[in-house]
């Protein structure tokens, strides 16, 4: 904490003597309330100038009590500091009055006297240390809770994704029946591979040969065996444009008699 300068201390003491306490800058009054060192120096100068002219006392109780209260030990220290300051200030006034043509010499003398008093104060008053600021426990707990919630969400997403790619045992058996070669019905020949992989958001294209233009039915199922969509066509291809989440899917192709012509797998990458 920065202490008051010699000019500010002299300004405060002069204001006390002449009843102009409220004219002082607010930051000076606030500093003196909190700083024992500066208040001690002010009292010493105040005692000096009031002893020279005791008939001109205009200081109010409010102004004096604005200075911090001191203990017995501090009071004796203030007397000792005042003695030192008294000698220095006396020499300053003597030099200033006799040598007005050399103000820089008077300023140097005052600085030396102030340095001497500051050394005495530093050696006598114990150093006050401020403990390091600690993180409030409440904020730390909230941060840990937030991190824990985020980790839970990530773990849940991973579990759901793993579940989406888990093979269906019954459908796997059905697909394996068509693993050897492209299945040929009476007139329908599937040209799409048994297991295809597409990127997320990409259309799924299923193709076959249907020279007789027989009505066919296409079903798309998820890995839980739930039917997601059903399409009817006379053509030789079907494009599934529906946006499908990443995971493992199965598809089936039926004729008009609802005979299973083909079963395959579709992997949608994440």
N, C-alpha and C positions, 0 to 999 in steps of 0.2 A: 504494500500500500504506500503510495507516494505521500510524504509529509508536506506540510505547508512550507512555503519559502519564508526567508527572513522578512521580506516585505509584507507578506500576508499575515505573519505573526504580529509584526509591529502594527499593521492596520487593525487587527482584531483588538489588541491592547488599547490602542488609541480610541477605538470606537467605544470600548467599555468606559474609558475615562470621561469621554465627552457625551455620553448618553446617545450615541448613534449606532447602537447595536443592531437595530432592525435595518439599517442601511447597508449592512454587510451582505455580500453575495451569499446566496443560499448554500452553495457547495462548501464555503468556508465554515459556516455555522454547523452544517451537518458533519463535516470532518472532525471538528473540535469535540463534538458530542461523543465521537467514537474513538478518538485518539488521545490516550493519556500523555504521550510524549509532547505533542503539540500544545495541549492544555497546560502542561507544566511550564513550558517556555513562555506561554502567554501570561500566566499568573506572575512569573518572575519579572517580566517586563512591566506588567500592570502595577506590581508592588513598587517597582523602581520609580515609575513616573508619577504615581499617586503620592509617594512619600515626598517628592519634590514640591507638590502643591496639594496638600490635604484639604484645602478649602474649596476645591473644585471637583467634588465627587458627585457624579450624576448617574452612577451605575445602579440599575434596578436589580431586585432579587431574581427576576426572570433571566436576566442576562448572565448573572453569576452562576445560577444553578444550571444554565445550559452547558456548563463545563462538567465533564464526567467527575463523579465522586471518587475520592482516593482513599486507600486504606492508610493505616498508621505508618506502615513501612514506606508506602509511596509518598506520604507527606514529608517524611524525613529526606527521602530522595529528592523531592521537589525543592526542599530548602537547600540541599547541597548543590543541585543543578542551578538553582537561582543564584547562589553565591558565585558559581563559575560564570554564569551568564552576566551577573552584575558587574564583575570585573571586566569582562569583555565589552559589554555595552558602554560601561563608563569610559573605557579607553577609546571606544569608537566615537562617543560624543565629544570627548576631549580633542581627539585628532580631527574630527569633522569641523568643530568650531574654530580650531586654530589654523586649519589648512583647507579653506574652502576652494583654493585654487587647484587642489589635487584630489578630486573626488574619487579617482580610481584607486588611490592609496587607501582611502577610508573604506571603500568597498572590499578591498583585499583583506583589510584588518577584520572586518565583520565576517567574511567568509572563514578566516582562520578561527575566530571565536566560535562560530557555529560548528565547525568541524570538531573542535575540542569537546563541545557539549554533546555532539552526536556520538563521539567515541565513548564518553562516560555513560550515556544512555544504553548503548549497545552492550557494554560490558556488564551493566547492572540488571537490565530487564531480560528475563528468559525469553528465548525464541519461541514463538507460537507457531505451531505447524498445523496445517489443515489436512485432515484425513482425506485419502483418495475417495472420489465419488464412486459409490457402489451402484450397480444396476439394481433397480427395484425388483424385489422378488416377484411382484405381480406381473411385471412386464416379461420377466424371464419365464414364468409359468405359462403366460399366454403364448409366447413364442414356441415353447416346447409343445403346447397343445396344438398349435397350428401345424408344426412340423409333423406331429404324430398323425393328424388328420390327413395331411398330404400323402404320407407314406401309406396310410390305409387305402386311400383312393387309388394310388398306383398299384398296390398289391391286388386290389379288387379288380382293376382293369386287366391285369395280367391273368388272373384266374379266369375271368370271363372269356378272354381271348383264347386261352388254352382249351377251355370248354368248347368254344366254337369250332375248333379244329379236331376235336376228338371223334374218331371213326365210330360209325354205328355198326355193331356186329351183324345184325340181320341184313342190313343193306349191303354190307361188304360181301357177304356170302352171295347175295343176288348179283352183284356186279361181277364177281369172279366167274360166274357162269358164262360171261361173254368175253372172257379174257383171252381166249385163244386166237380169235380172228373176228373180223367184222361179221356181225350176224346178218344172215339173209333170211328174210321171211319168204312168203310166197312170191312177192314181187318187190318188197322193200329191202333196200340194202343201206345200212347206216355207214356213213363215211367219216363221222366224227370219232376221234380217238376215245378209247375207253376212259382215260383220265386226262382232263384238260386243265390248264391253269391260266387264269386271267388276272389282270390287275384291278384294283378297286376302282369302280366307276366305269370300267370298260364293258361294252356290250358283250353278252354271251351268245355266240353263234353255234347252232346245232344244225347239222346237215345230213342228208340221206338221199337215196335215189327212190323216186316214187313215180315210175313211168305210167301207171294206171290212174294216177291222181286219186288214190284212195284217201278217204278222210282219216287223218291220224290225230291222236291226242298226245300232247306233251305235258308232263307233270314235273314240277320242280319241288324238291323237298329239302329241308334242312337236316342236319346230322342227328336231330331228335326224331326224324321220321315224320315231321309235320309238313303237310302240303302247303306251299307258299303261293303257287299259281298253277293254272291249268289253261292250255291253249289248244284250239282245234284248227287244223289246216289241211288244205289239199295240195299244198306246195311241197317243195323238197328242202325247205329250211325254215328255221324259226330263230328270230333274234330276240333275246330277252334284254330289254332296255331298262328294266327296273333297276334302280340303284340298290345293290346288295352289299351288306356289311361283310367284312373279311370273315372267312370261315370255310368249312367244308360242306359241300352240297351234293345232292344226288338228283339224277333226272331219269325219267322213264318214258318210253315210247310205246303206245298202244295202237292197235288197228280198230276197225269198226266193231269187231266182235269182242273188244277189250282183251285181246290176247297180248301178252307182253312181248314186244319185238326186240327191246333193247333196254339196258340199264347201265348208266355210266356215272362217273364222279366229276365234280367241278370244284377246284380250289380257287378261292378268291383271295389274293394276297392282300396283306394289310398295307 
